[in-house]
Amino acid sequence: MTSHHDELDRLVAAEPAATGSPDLTAIRHAGRRLRTRRRIVTGLASLAVVGAIGVPTALVASGGPEATAPDPAGPASAGQEKTRPRPKDVESRTLEDLLEDTEPSVCGVMACRFVRPAEYTKESGTVVGEVLPMGTFDGGTEVLYVARLRGVDLRTSEDAEVDVLMAGIDDGRTLRRTVWAVQPGTEPGDPDLRLYGGSKAADADGEGHHYGVIGYVAGEHDVVEVTLPDGSTRPVSGSSTGVLPGWTAFYDTGAWVDEWESRADLTYGVPGGPSCSTLTCGSIG
């Protein structure tokens, strides 16, 4: 039984005896007034608590009011306070100032840097086949390859040893991974063709933009083609059947088209075989 019910019982008991039925309307009205008063009192109490919590007893923050501390000189200085010196003002800098001091981002086919030199993860997997050069970048060779390592079979979501199409930088001594892309044979649905990339990237000379796409197609093919926005086709920038046995790995790069939004809208495929667009069979990020 709640206190609200107890109060209603009290009100009923206080009703004068009568030969007729009790005035239930009056009793309900009294109960509603009691409930309203309790809500108002509870609300005011809550505001008082919030107000008490919201007023800090001290401010300790960089740039806030100067903090004070007792003088450590001894008893003679008891009750005295001395102010800690405020740090020297730091020159205020705008975002535009910082951007002017930062080397602009430039990209190869897949690798990008914002500050020289770029740092990438040393490849921990075992390179399966040949390493396909894609160009030079930051004093090394940008390459396409497949590494075998512990990962996740995307068809089953279970841990497994998987082959992953990677992009990286090879300086002649160390192979460093720049992109973990797609997994031939373990992608959902086991597709025959899968793509990665297609974002807008700045040219090395800073004068324009381009895109970079890497991918694979099942089987060994002499040529992989890309269909351009005007409907024409051409071979991709490079392909190899030696990167992963039983598959053809490829990369492609070209000038950015102003009509594209965030990704290059291109279609890749092999004559008489599978083909798919970057927006349908591609991934990024």
Disulfide bonds with the S-S distance in Angstrom:
Cys107-Cys112 1.84
Cys276-Cys281 1.81
